[in-house]
Amino acid sequence: MEHKIPAITECPPAPRKPTATRAIPMKRRISKVPRRLQFEEFEVLIPPKILASLLSRLVKPSRDERK
């Protein structure tokens, strides 16, 4: 029994560096499709009396109304 290593006629190609995948920030992974709450949906979620109260607080009075 002869244990001989066979002769290699051609060298194998050089190993290639794997292509890097882009890192996606965690914030973007969580919500892939950004969605804004439409005003109509907001009206449905909150009772009308509370909504009116909130809207009156959000609207800034003009300078004449403040005095």
mmCIF file as Biopython writes it, N, C-alpha, C and O atoms, coordinates in Angstrom:
data_model
#
loop_
_atom_site.group_PDB
_atom_site.id
_atom_site.type_symbol
_atom_site.label_atom_id
_atom_site.label_alt_id
_atom_site.label_comp_id
_atom_site.label_asym_id
_atom_site.label_entity_id
_atom_site.label_seq_id
_atom_site.pdbx_PDB_ins_code
_atom_site.Cartn_x
_atom_site.Cartn_y
_atom_site.Cartn_z
_atom_site.occupancy
_atom_site.B_iso_or_equiv
_atom_site.auth_seq_id
_atom_site.auth_asym_id
_atom_site.pdbx_PDB_model_num
ATOM 1   N N  . MET A ? 1  ? 0.825   -1.178 0.000   1.0 0.0 1  A 1 
ATOM 2   C CA . MET A ? 1  ? 0.000   0.000  0.000   1.0 0.0 1  A 1 
ATOM 3   C C  . MET A ? 1  ? 0.869   1.242  0.000   1.0 0.0 1  A 1 
ATOM 4   O O  . MET A ? 1  ? 1.651   1.507  0.913   1.0 0.0 1  A 1 
ATOM 5   N N  . GLU A ? 2  ? 0.694   1.951  -1.029  1.0 0.0 2  A 1 
ATOM 6   C CA . GLU A ? 2  ? 1.420   3.215  -1.125  1.0 0.0 2  A 1 
ATOM 7   C C  . GLU A ? 2  ? 0.470   4.360  -0.843  1.0 0.0 2  A 1 
ATOM 8   O O  . GLU A ? 2  ? -0.583  4.475  -1.469  1.0 0.0 2  A 1 
ATOM 9   N N  . HIS A ? 3  ? 0.843   5.199  0.091   1.0 0.0 3  A 1 
ATOM 10  C CA . HIS A ? 3  ? 0.041   6.373  0.416   1.0 0.0 3  A 1 
ATOM 11  C C  . HIS A ? 3  ? 0.692   7.579  -0.238  1.0 0.0 3  A 1 
ATOM 12  O O  . HIS A ? 3  ? 1.625   8.174  0.302   1.0 0.0 3  A 1 
ATOM 13  N N  . LYS A ? 4  ? 0.190   7.922  -1.394  1.0 0.0 4  A 1 
ATOM 14  C CA . LYS A ? 4  ? 0.736   9.062  -2.117  1.0 0.0 4  A 1 
ATOM 15  C C  . LYS A ? 4  ? -0.330  10.145 -2.236  1.0 0.0 4  A 1 
ATOM 16  O O  . LYS A ? 4  ? -1.513  9.857  -2.420  1.0 0.0 4  A 1 
ATOM 17  N N  . ILE A ? 5  ? 0.103   11.371 -2.128  1.0 0.0 5  A 1 
ATOM 18  C CA . ILE A ? 5  ? -0.799  12.502 -2.330  1.0 0.0 5  A 1 
ATOM 19  C C  . ILE A ? 5  ? -0.841  12.760 -3.830  1.0 0.0 5  A 1 
ATOM 20  O O  . ILE A ? 5  ? 0.199   12.886 -4.476  1.0 0.0 5  A 1 
ATOM 21  N N  . PRO A ? 6  ? -2.051  12.837 -4.380  1.0 0.0 6  A 1 
ATOM 22  C CA . PRO A ? 6  ? -2.123  13.055 -5.826  1.0 0.0 6  A 1 
ATOM 23  C C  . PRO A ? 6  ? -1.609  14.451 -6.195  1.0 0.0 6  A 1 
ATOM 24  O O  . PRO A ? 6  ? -1.769  15.403 -5.432  1.0 0.0 6  A 1 
ATOM 25  N N  . ALA A ? 7  ? -1.013  14.553 -7.331  1.0 0.0 7  A 1 
ATOM 26  C CA . ALA A ? 7  ? -0.470  15.830 -7.795  1.0 0.0 7  A 1 
ATOM 27  C C  . ALA A ? 7  ? -1.622  16.744 -8.218  1.0 0.0 7  A 1 
ATOM 28  O O  . ALA A ? 7  ? -2.543  16.321 -8.917  1.0 0.0 7  A 1 
ATOM 29  N N  . ILE A ? 8  ? -1.553  17.995 -7.784  1.0 0.0 8  A 1 
ATOM 30  C CA . ILE A ? 8  ? -2.587  18.967 -8.145  1.0 0.0 8  A 1 
ATOM 31  C C  . ILE A ? 8  ? -2.098  19.706 -9.382  1.0 0.0 8  A 1 
ATOM 32  O O  . ILE A ? 8  ? -0.996  20.255 -9.415  1.0 0.0 8  A 1 
ATOM 33  N N  . THR A ? 9  ? -2.944  19.700 -10.387 1.0 0.0 9  A 1 
ATOM 34  C CA . THR A ? 9  ? -2.534  20.341 -11.638 1.0 0.0 9  A 1 
ATOM 35  C C  . THR A ? 9  ? -2.886  21.831 -11.662 1.0 0.0 9  A 1 
ATOM 36  O O  . THR A ? 9  ? -2.228  22.618 -12.343 1.0 0.0 9  A 1 
ATOM 37  N N  . GLU A ? 10 ? -3.930  22.214 -10.912 1.0 0.0 10 A 1 
ATOM 38  C CA . GLU A ? 10 ? -4.360  23.613 -10.935 1.0 0.0 10 A 1 
ATOM 39  C C  . GLU A ? 10 ? -4.664  24.076 -9.515  1.0 0.0 10 A 1 
ATOM 40  O O  . GLU A ? 10 ? -5.201  23.314 -8.710  1.0 0.0 10 A 1 
ATOM 41  N N  . CYS A ? 11 ? -4.324  25.313 -9.211  1.0 0.0 11 A 1 
ATOM 42  C CA . CYS A ? 11 ? -4.594  25.855 -7.873  1.0 0.0 11 A 1 
ATOM 43  C C  . CYS A ? 11 ? -6.067  26.248 -7.757  1.0 0.0 11 A 1 
ATOM 44  O O  . CYS A ? 11 ? -6.665  26.725 -8.722  1.0 0.0 11 A 1 
ATOM 45  N N  . PRO A ? 12 ? -6.645  26.048 -6.580  1.0 0.0 12 A 1 
ATOM 46  C CA . PRO A ? 12 ? -8.034  26.482 -6.390  1.0 0.0 12 A 1 
ATOM 47  C C  . PRO A ? 12 ? -8.098  28.016 -6.343  1.0 0.0 12 A 1 
ATOM 48  O O  . PRO A ? 12 ? -7.094  28.663 -6.046  1.0 0.0 12 A 1 
ATOM 49  N N  . PRO A ? 13 ? -9.249  28.593 -6.628  1.0 0.0 13 A 1 
ATOM 50  C CA . PRO A ? 13 ? -9.343  30.057 -6.586  1.0 0.0 13 A 1 
ATOM 51  C C  . PRO A ? 13 ? -9.187  30.576 -5.155  1.0 0.0 13 A 1 
ATOM 52  O O  . PRO A ? 13 ? -9.444  29.864 -4.184  1.0 0.0 13 A 1 
ATOM 53  N N  . ALA A ? 14 ? -8.764  31.819 -5.057  1.0 0.0 14 A 1 
ATOM 54  C CA . ALA A ? 14 ? -8.574  32.441 -3.748  1.0 0.0 14 A 1 
ATOM 55  C C  . ALA A ? 14 ? -9.927  32.617 -3.065  1.0 0.0 14 A 1 
ATOM 56  O O  . ALA A ? 14 ? -10.928 32.876 -3.732  1.0 0.0 14 A 1 
ATOM 57  N N  . PRO A ? 15 ? -9.964  32.480 -1.742  1.0 0.0 15 A 1 
ATOM 58  C CA . PRO A ? 15 ? -11.236 32.679 -1.043  1.0 0.0 15 A 1 
ATOM 59  C C  . PRO A ? 15 ? -11.702 34.126 -1.191  1.0 0.0 15 A 1 
ATOM 60  O O  . PRO A ? 15 ? -10.895 35.055 -1.192  1.0 0.0 15 A 1 
ATOM 61  N N  . ARG A ? 16 ? -13.006 34.299 -1.315  1.0 0.0 16 A 1 
ATOM 62  C CA . ARG A ? 16 ? -13.567 35.642 -1.491  1.0 0.0 16 A 1 
ATOM 63  C C  . ARG A ? 16 ? -14.196 36.133 -0.197  1.0 0.0 16 A 1 
ATOM 64  O O  . ARG A ? 16 ? -14.749 35.366 0.591   1.0 0.0 16 A 1 
ATOM 65  N N  . LYS A ? 17 ? -14.090 37.421 -0.016  1.0 0.0 17 A 1 
ATOM 66  C CA . LYS A ? 17 ? -14.674 38.054 1.156   1.0 0.0 17 A 1 
ATOM 67  C C  . LYS A ? 17 ? -16.198 38.075 0.976   1.0 0.0 17 A 1 
ATOM 68  O O  . LYS A ? 17 ? -16.678 38.435 -0.099  1.0 0.0 17 A 1 
ATOM 69  N N  . PRO A ? 18 ? -16.965 37.699 2.002   1.0 0.0 18 A 1 
ATOM 70  C CA . PRO A ? 18 ? -18.426 37.731 1.847   1.0 0.0 18 A 1 
ATOM 71  C C  . PRO A ? 18 ? -18.915 39.171 1.694   1.0 0.0 18 A 1 
ATOM 72  O O  . PRO A ? 18 ? -18.362 40.096 2.289   1.0 0.0 18 A 1 
ATOM 73  N N  . THR A ? 19 ? -19.957 39.340 0.891   1.0 0.0 19 A 1 
ATOM 74  C CA . THR A ? 19 ? -20.490 40.686 0.692   1.0 0.0 19 A 1 
ATOM 75  C C  . THR A ? 19 ? -21.159 41.153 1.980   1.0 0.0 19 A 1 
ATOM 76  O O  . THR A ? 19 ? -21.911 40.413 2.614   1.0 0.0 19 A 1 
ATOM 77  N N  . ALA A ? 20 ? -20.873 42.376 2.345   1.0 0.0 20 A 1 
ATOM 78  C CA . ALA A ? 20 ? -21.415 42.935 3.588   1.0 0.0 20 A 1 
ATOM 79  C C  . ALA A ? 20 ? -22.862 43.358 3.369   1.0 0.0 20 A 1 
ATOM 80  O O  . ALA A ? 20 ? -23.190 43.996 2.369   1.0 0.0 20 A 1 
ATOM 81  N N  . THR A ? 21 ? -23.713 43.000 4.307   1.0 0.0 21 A 1 
ATOM 82  C CA . THR A ? 21 ? -25.099 43.451 4.250   1.0 0.0 21 A 1 
ATOM 83  C C  . THR A ? 21 ? -25.199 44.747 5.031   1.0 0.0 21 A 1 
ATOM 84  O O  . THR A ? 21 ? -24.527 44.922 6.048   1.0 0.0 21 A 1 
ATOM 85  N N  . ARG A ? 22 ? -26.028 45.642 4.560   1.0 0.0 22 A 1 
ATOM 86  C CA . ARG A ? 22 ? -26.180 46.925 5.248   1.0 0.0 22 A 1 
ATOM 87  C C  . ARG A ? 22 ? -26.901 46.729 6.565   1.0 0.0 22 A 1 
ATOM 88  O O  . ARG A ? 22 ? -27.913 46.032 6.643   1.0 0.0 22 A 1 
ATOM 89  N N  . ALA A ? 23 ? -26.370 47.347 7.583   1.0 0.0 23 A 1 
ATOM 90  C CA . ALA A ? 23 ? -26.997 47.274 8.902   1.0 0.0 23 A 1 
ATOM 91  C C  . ALA A ? 23 ? -28.157 48.265 8.943   1.0 0.0 23 A 1 
ATOM 92  O O  . ALA A ? 23 ? -27.982 49.444 8.635   1.0 0.0 23 A 1 
ATOM 93  N N  . ILE A ? 24 ? -29.334 47.790 9.322   1.0 0.0 24 A 1 
ATOM 94  C CA . ILE A ? 24 ? -30.511 48.642 9.420   1.0 0.0 24 A 1 
ATOM 95  C C  . ILE A ? 24 ? -30.676 49.026 10.884  1.0 0.0 24 A 1 
ATOM 96  O O  . ILE A ? 24 ? -30.690 48.155 11.754  1.0 0.0 24 A 1 
ATOM 97  N N  . PRO A ? 25 ? -30.800 50.317 11.167  1.0 0.0 25 A 1 
ATOM 98  C CA . PRO A ? 25 ? -30.987 50.735 12.561  1.0 0.0 25 A 1 
ATOM 99  C C  . PRO A ? 25 ? -32.240 50.103 13.167  1.0 0.0 25 A 1 
ATOM 100 O O  . PRO A ? 25 ? -33.204 49.817 12.457  1.0 0.0 25 A 1 
ATOM 101 N N  . MET A ? 26 ? -32.218 49.889 14.477  1.0 0.0 26 A 1 
ATOM 102 C CA . MET A ? 26 ? -33.337 49.229 15.156  1.0 0.0 26 A 1 
ATOM 103 C C  . MET A ? 26 ? -34.649 49.981 14.984  1.0 0.0 26 A 1 
ATOM 104 O O  . MET A ? 26 ? -35.705 49.357 14.875  1.0 0.0 26 A 1 
ATOM 105 N N  . LYS A ? 27 ? -34.603 51.297 14.958  1.0 0.0 27 A 1 
ATOM 106 C CA . LYS A ? 27 ? -35.830 52.074 14.820  1.0 0.0 27 A 1 
ATOM 107 C C  . LYS A ? 27 ? -36.530 51.753 13.509  1.0 0.0 27 A 1 
ATOM 108 O O  . LYS A ? 27 ? -37.758 51.691 13.455  1.0 0.0 27 A 1 
ATOM 109 N N  . ARG A ? 28 ? -35.764 51.553 12.472  1.0 0.0 28 A 1 
ATOM 110 C CA . ARG A ? 28 ? -36.372 51.258 11.172  1.0 0.0 28 A 1 
ATOM 111 C C  . ARG A ? 28 ? -36.810 49.809 11.070  1.0 0.0 28 A 1 
ATOM 112 O O  . ARG A ? 28 ? -37.728 49.495 10.312  1.0 0.0 28 A 1 
ATOM 113 N N  . ARG A ? 29 ? -36.183 48.937 11.806  1.0 0.0 29 A 1 
ATOM 114 C CA . ARG A ? 29 ? -36.591 47.529 11.779  1.0 0.0 29 A 1 
ATOM 115 C C  . ARG A ? 29 ? -37.962 47.343 12.407  1.0 0.0 29 A 1 
ATOM 116 O O  . ARG A ? 29 ? -38.760 46.525 11.949  1.0 0.0 29 A 1 
ATOM 117 N N  . ILE A ? 30 ? -38.227 48.101 13.452  1.0 0.0 30 A 1 
ATOM 118 C CA . ILE A ? 30 ? -39.477 47.934 14.179  1.0 0.0 30 A 1 
ATOM 119 C C  . ILE A ? 30 ? -40.663 48.309 13.306  1.0 0.0 30 A 1 
ATOM 120 O O  . ILE A ? 30 ? -41.612 47.534 13.187  1.0 0.0 30 A 1 
ATOM 121 N N  . SER A ? 31 ? -40.622 49.469 12.702  1.0 0.0 31 A 1 
ATOM 122 C CA . SER A ? 31 ? -41.737 49.894 11.858  1.0 0.0 31 A 1 
ATOM 123 C C  . SER A ? 31 ? -41.237 50.078 10.436  1.0 0.0 31 A 1 
ATOM 124 O O  . SER A ? 31 ? -40.630 51.099 10.111  1.0 0.0 31 A 1 
ATOM 125 N N  . LYS A ? 32 ? -41.487 49.109 9.607   1.0 0.0 32 A 1 
ATOM 126 C CA . LYS A ? 32 ? -41.013 49.184 8.235   1.0 0.0 32 A 1 
ATOM 127 C C  . LYS A ? 32 ? -41.792 50.221 7.435   1.0 0.0 32 A 1 
ATOM 128 O O  . LYS A ? 32 ? -41.225 50.901 6.580   1.0 0.0 32 A 1 
ATOM 129 N N  . VAL A ? 33 ? -43.083 50.344 7.707   1.0 0.0 33 A 1 
ATOM 130 C CA . VAL A ? 33 ? -43.901 51.320 7.001   1.0 0.0 33 A 1 
ATOM 131 C C  . VAL A ? 33 ? -44.362 52.365 8.008   1.0 0.0 33 A 1 
ATOM 132 O O  . VAL A ? 33 ? -45.203 52.081 8.861   1.0 0.0 33 A 1 
ATOM 133 N N  . PRO A ? 34 ? -43.814 53.572 7.910   1.0 0.0 34 A 1 
ATOM 134 C CA . PRO A ? 34 ? -44.252 54.586 8.866   1.0 0.0 34 A 1 
ATOM 135 C C  . PRO A ? 34 ? -45.720 54.935 8.627   1.0 0.0 34 A 1 
ATOM 136 O O  . PRO A ? 34 ? -46.154 55.077 7.484   1.0 0.0 34 A 1 
ATOM 137 N N  . ARG A ? 35 ? -46.464 55.070 9.694   1.0 0.0 35 A 1 
ATOM 138 C CA . ARG A ? 35 ? -47.893 55.333 9.572   1.0 0.0 35 A 1 
ATOM 139 C C  . ARG A ? 35 ? -48.259 56.459 10.513  1.0 0.0 35 A 1 
ATOM 140 O O  . ARG A ? 35 ? -47.916 56.443 11.695  1.0 0.0 35 A 1 
ATOM 141 N N  . ARG A ? 36 ? -48.957 57.428 9.972   1.0 0.0 36 A 1 
ATOM 142 C CA . ARG A ? 36 ? -49.417 58.535 10.799  1.0 0.0 36 A 1 
ATOM 143 C C  . ARG A ? 36 ? -50.887 58.342 11.095  1.0 0.0 36 A 1 
ATOM 144 O O  . ARG A ? 36 ? -51.647 57.846 10.263  1.0 0.0 36 A 1 
ATOM 145 N N  . LEU A ? 37 ? -51.266 58.730 12.260  1.0 0.0 37 A 1 
ATOM 146 C CA . LEU A ? 37 ? -52.660 58.628 12.658  1.0 0.0 37 A 1 
ATOM 147 C C  . LEU A ? 37 ? -53.425 59.781 12.014  1.0 0.0 37 A 1 
ATOM 148 O O  . LEU A ? 37 ? -53.129 60.951 12.256  1.0 0.0 37 A 1 
ATOM 149 N N  . GLN A ? 38 ? -54.398 59.439 11.203  1.0 0.0 38 A 1 
ATOM 150 C CA . GLN A ? 38 ? -55.204 60.455 10.535  1.0 0.0 38 A 1 
ATOM 151 C C  . GLN A ? 38 ? -56.167 61.086 11.538  1.0 0.0 38 A 1 
ATOM 152 O O  . GLN A ? 38 ? -56.535 60.467 12.536  1.0 0.0 38 A 1 
ATOM 153 N N  . PHE A ? 39 ? -56.564 62.315 11.260  1.0 0.0 39 A 1 
ATOM 154 C CA . PHE A ? 39 ? -57.444 63.026 12.183  1.0 0.0 39 A 1 
ATOM 155 C C  . PHE A ? 39 ? -58.775 62.302 12.339  1.0 0.0 39 A 1 
ATOM 156 O O  . PHE A ? 39 ? -59.350 62.285 13.427  1.0 0.0 39 A 1 
ATOM 157 N N  . GLU A ? 40 ? -59.267 61.705 11.256  1.0 0.0 40 A 1 
ATOM 158 C CA . GLU A ? 40 ? -60.537 60.978 11.326  1.0 0.0 40 A 1 
ATOM 159 C C  . GLU A ? 40 ? -60.433 59.792 12.291  1.0 0.0 40 A 1 
ATOM 160 O O  . GLU A ? 40 ? -61.366 59.518 13.046  1.0 0.0 40 A 1 
ATOM 161 N N  . GLU A ? 41 ? -59.312 59.103 12.264  1.0 0.0 41 A 1 
ATOM 162 C CA . GLU A ? 41 ? -59.099 57.972 13.171  1.0 0.0 41 A 1 
ATOM 163 C C  . GLU A ? 41 ? -58.992 58.469 14.612  1.0 0.0 41 A 1 
ATOM 164 O O  . GLU A ? 41 ? -59.453 57.809 15.543  1.0 0.0 41 A 1 
ATOM 165 N N  . PHE A ? 42 ? -58.393 59.614 14.777  1.0 0.0 42 A 1 
ATOM 166 C CA . PHE A ? 42 ? -58.230 60.212 16.098  1.0 0.0 42 A 1 
ATOM 167 C C  . PHE A ? 42 ? -59.597 60.548 16.687  1.0 0.0 42 A 1 
ATOM 168 O O  . PHE A ? 42 ? -59.838 60.340 17.876  1.0 0.0 42 A 1 
ATOM 169 N N  . GLU A ? 43 ? -60.486 61.068 15.846  1.0 0.0 43 A 1 
ATOM 170 C CA . GLU A ? 43 ? -61.837 61.401 16.303  1.0 0.0 43 A 1 
ATOM 171 C C  . GLU A ? 43 ? -62.588 60.169 16.790  1.0 0.0 43 A 1 
ATOM 172 O O  . GLU A ? 43 ? -63.345 60.238 17.758  1.0 0.0 43 A 1 
ATOM 173 N N  . VAL A ? 44 ? -62.380 59.054 16.123  1.0 0.0 44 A 1 
ATOM 174 C CA . VAL A ? 44 ? -63.079 57.820 16.480  1.0 0.0 44 A 1 
ATOM 175 C C  . VAL A ? 44 ? -62.577 57.283 17.821  1.0 0.0 44 A 1 
ATOM 176 O O  . VAL A ? 44 ? -63.355 56.739 18.605  1.0 0.0 44 A 1 
ATOM 177 N N  . LEU A ? 45 ? -61.301 57.434 18.080  1.0 0.0 45 A 1 
ATOM 178 C CA . LEU A ? 45 ? -60.707 56.867 19.290  1.0 0.0 45 A 1 
ATOM 179 C C  . LEU A ? 45 ? -61.050 57.645 20.560  1.0 0.0 45 A 1 
ATOM 180 O O  . LEU A ? 45 ? -61.098 57.069 21.646  1.0 0.0 45 A 1 
ATOM 181 N N  . ILE A ? 46 ? -61.287 58.947 20.426  1.0 0.0 46 A 1 
ATOM 182 C CA . ILE A ? 46 ? -61.495 59.790 21.605  1.0 0.0 46 A 1 
ATOM 183 C C  . ILE A ? 46 ? -62.922 60.338 21.604  1.0 0.0 46 A 1 
ATOM 184 O O  . ILE A ? 46 ? -63.401 60.804 20.571  1.0 0.0 46 A 1 
ATOM 185 N N  . PRO A ? 47 ? -63.598 60.288 22.737  1.0 0.0 47 A 1 
ATOM 186 C CA . PRO A ? 47 ? -64.964 60.826 22.822  1.0 0.0 47 A 1 
ATOM 187 C C  . PRO A ? 47 ? -65.008 62.312 22.435  1.0 0.0 47 A 1 
ATOM 188 O O  . PRO A ? 47 ? -64.037 63.033 22.667  1.0 0.0 47 A 1 
ATOM 189 N N  . PRO A ? 48 ? -66.125 62.780 21.848  1.0 0.0 48 A 1 
ATOM 190 C CA . PRO A ? 48 ? -66.218 64.159 21.338  1.0 0.0 48 A 1 
ATOM 191 C C  . PRO A ? 48 ? -65.948 65.241 22.386  1.0 0.0 48 A 1 
ATOM 192 O O  . PRO A ? 48 ? -65.304 66.241 22.069  1.0 0.0 48 A 1 
ATOM 193 N N  . LYS A ? 49 ? -66.418 65.070 23.618  1.0 0.0 49 A 1 
ATOM 194 C CA . LYS A ? 49 ? -66.213 66.101 24.642  1.0 0.0 49 A 1 
ATOM 195 C C  . LYS A ? 49 ? -64.731 66.264 24.973  1.0 0.0 49 A 1 
ATOM 196 O O  . LYS A ? 49 ? -64.231 67.382 25.101  1.0 0.0 49 A 1 
ATOM 197 N N  . ILE A ? 50 ? -64.051 65.154 25.105  1.0 0.0 50 A 1 
ATOM 198 C CA . ILE A ? 50 ? -62.615 65.199 25.421  1.0 0.0 50 A 1 
ATOM 199 C C  . ILE A ? 50 ? -61.847 65.758 24.228  1.0 0.0 50 A 1 
ATOM 200 O O  . ILE A ? 50 ? -60.908 66.536 24.396  1.0 0.0 50 A 1 
ATOM 201 N N  . LEU A ? 51 ? -62.248 65.361 23.028  1.0 0.0 51 A 1 
ATOM 202 C CA . LEU A ? 51 ? -61.589 65.847 21.818  1.0 0.0 51 A 1 
ATOM 203 C C  . LEU A ? 51 ? -61.728 67.364 21.705  1.0 0.0 51 A 1 
ATOM 204 O O  . LEU A ? 51 ? -60.759 68.047 21.374  1.0 0.0 51 A 1 
ATOM 205 N N  . ALA A ? 52 ? -62.918 67.900 21.976  1.0 0.0 52 A 1 
ATOM 206 C CA . ALA A ? 52 ? -63.133 69.349 21.916  1.0 0.0 52 A 1 
ATOM 207 C C  . ALA A ? 52 ? -62.243 70.057 22.938  1.0 0.0 52 A 1 
ATOM 208 O O  . ALA A ? 52 ? -61.681 71.115 22.656  1.0 0.0 52 A 1 
ATOM 209 N N  . SER A ? 53 ? -62.123 69.470 24.115  1.0 0.0 53 A 1 
ATOM 210 C CA . SER A ? 53 ? -61.279 70.055 25.153  1.0 0.0 53 A 1 
ATOM 211 C C  . SER A ? 53 ? -59.811 70.071 24.714  1.0 0.0 53 A 1 
ATOM 212 O O  . SER A ? 53 ? -59.108 71.063 24.904  1.0 0.0 53 A 1 
ATOM 213 N N  . LEU A ? 54 ? -59.365 68.971 24.131  1.0 0.0 54 A 1 
ATOM 214 C CA . LEU A ? 54 ? -57.980 68.892 23.660  1.0 0.0 54 A 1 
ATOM 215 C C  . LEU A ? 54 ? -57.719 69.891 22.546  1.0 0.0 54 A 1 
ATOM 216 O O  . LEU A ? 54 ? -56.693 70.571 22.540  1.0 0.0 54 A 1 
ATOM 217 N N  . LEU A ? 55 ? -58.646 69.977 21.607  1.0 0.0 55 A 1 
ATOM 218 C CA . LEU A ? 55 ? -58.450 70.888 20.482  1.0 0.0 55 A 1 
ATOM 219 C C  . LEU A ? 55 ? -58.430 72.338 20.938  1.0 0.0 55 A 1 
ATOM 220 O O  . LEU A ? 55 ? -57.683 73.148 20.389  1.0 0.0 55 A 1 
ATOM 221 N N  . SER A ? 56 ? -59.241 72.675 21.935  1.0 0.0 56 A 1 
ATOM 222 C CA . SER A ? 56 ? -59.238 74.056 22.423  1.0 0.0 56 A 1 
ATOM 223 C C  . SER A ? 56 ? -57.902 74.393 23.086  1.0 0.0 56 A 1 
ATOM 224 O O  . SER A ? 56 ? -57.478 75.548 23.070  1.0 0.0 56 A 1 
ATOM 225 N N  . ARG A ? 57 ? -57.251 73.414 23.657  1.0 0.0 57 A 1 
ATOM 226 C CA . ARG A ? 57 ? -55.937 73.638 24.273  1.0 0.0 57 A 1 
ATOM 227 C C  . ARG A ? 57 ? -54.841 73.730 23.223  1.0 0.0 57 A 1 
ATOM 228 O O  . ARG A ? 57 ? -53.861 74.452 23.407  1.0 0.0 57 A 1 
ATOM 229 N N  . LEU A ? 58 ? -55.002 72.999 22.119  1.0 0.0 58 A 1 
ATOM 230 C CA . LEU A ? 58 ? -53.978 72.988 21.081  1.0 0.0 58 A 1 
ATOM 231 C C  . LEU A ? 58 ? -53.967 74.274 20.272  1.0 0.0 58 A 1 
ATOM 232 O O  . LEU A ? 58 ? -52.903 74.730 19.853  1.0 0.0 58 A 1 
ATOM 233 N N  . VAL A ? 59 ? -55.121 74.859 20.049  1.0 0.0 59 A 1 
ATOM 234 C CA . VAL A ? 59 ? -55.206 76.077 19.252  1.0 0.0 59 A 1 
ATOM 235 C C  . VAL A ? 59 ? -54.743 77.244 20.108  1.0 0.0 59 A 1 
ATOM 236 O O  . VAL A ? 59 ? -55.312 77.525 21.163  1.0 0.0 59 A 1 
ATOM 237 N N  . LYS A ? 60 ? -53.702 77.917 19.638  1.0 0.0 60 A 1 
ATOM 238 C CA . LYS A ? 60 ? -53.168 79.043 20.400  1.0 0.0 60 A 1 
ATOM 239 C C  . LYS A ? 60 ? -54.049 80.266 20.151  1.0 0.0 60 A 1 
ATOM 240 O O  . LYS A ? 60 ? -54.364 80.575 19.001  1.0 0.0 60 A 1 
ATOM 241 N N  . PRO A ? 61 ? -54.441 80.950 21.192  1.0 0.0 61 A 1 
ATOM 242 C CA . PRO A ? 61 ? -55.258 82.152 20.996  1.0 0.0 61 A 1 
ATOM 243 C C  . PRO A ? 61 ? -54.427 83.271 20.377  1.0 0.0 61 A 1 
ATOM 244 O O  . PRO A ? 61 ? -53.220 83.353 20.603  1.0 0.0 61 A 1 
ATOM 245 N N  . SER A ? 62 ? -55.069 84.121 19.603  1.0 0.0 62 A 1 
ATOM 246 C CA . SER A ? 62 ? -54.352 85.241 18.996  1.0 0.0 62 A 1 
ATOM 247 C C  . SER A ? 62 ? -53.982 86.243 20.085  1.0 0.0 62 A 1 
ATOM 248 O O  . SER A ? 62 ? -54.450 86.131 21.218  1.0 0.0 62 A 1 
ATOM 249 N N  . ARG A ? 63 ? -53.161 87.203 19.754  1.0 0.0 63 A 1 
ATOM 250 C CA . ARG A ? 63 ? -52.696 88.176 20.758  1.0 0.0 63 A 1 
ATOM 251 C C  . ARG A ? 63 ? -53.856 88.999 21.317  1.0 0.0 63 A 1 
ATOM 252 O O  . ARG A ? 63 ? -53.857 89.366 22.492  1.0 0.0 63 A 1 
ATOM 253 N N  . ASP A ? 64 ? -54.837 89.283 20.469  1.0 0.0 64 A 1 
ATOM 254 C CA . ASP A ? 64 ? -55.982 90.068 20.926  1.0 0.0 64 A 1 
ATOM 255 C C  . ASP A ? 64 ? -56.790 89.309 21.970  1.0 0.0 64 A 1 
ATOM 256 O O  . ASP A ? 64 ? -57.299 89.906 22.919  1.0 0.0 64 A 1 
ATOM 257 N N  . GLU A ? 65 ? -56.909 88.000 21.799  1.0 0.0 65 A 1 
ATOM 258 C CA . GLU A ? 65 ? -57.705 87.183 22.713  1.0 0.0 65 A 1 
ATOM 259 C C  . GLU A ? 65 ? -57.010 86.994 24.060  1.0 0.0 65 A 1 
ATOM 260 O O  . GLU A ? 65 ? -57.679 86.773 25.069  1.0 0.0 65 A 1 
ATOM 261 N N  . ARG A ? 66 ? -55.701 87.075 24.093  1.0 0.0 66 A 1 
ATOM 262 C CA . ARG A ? 66 ? -54.952 86.860 25.336  1.0 0.0 66 A 1 
ATOM 263 C C  . ARG A ? 66 ? -55.171 87.995 26.335  1.0 0.0 66 A 1 
ATOM 264 O O  . ARG A ? 66 ? -55.145 87.763 27.543  1.0 0.0 66 A 1 
ATOM 265 N N  . LYS A ? 67 ? -55.383 89.209 25.851  1.0 0.0 67 A 1 
ATOM 266 C CA . LYS A ? 67 ? -55.487 90.377 26.744  1.0 0.0 67 A 1 
ATOM 267 C C  . LYS A ? 67 ? -56.816 90.511 27.376  1.0 0.0 67 A 1 
ATOM 268 O O  . LYS A ? 67 ? -57.042 91.444 28.147  1.0 0.0 67 A 1 
#
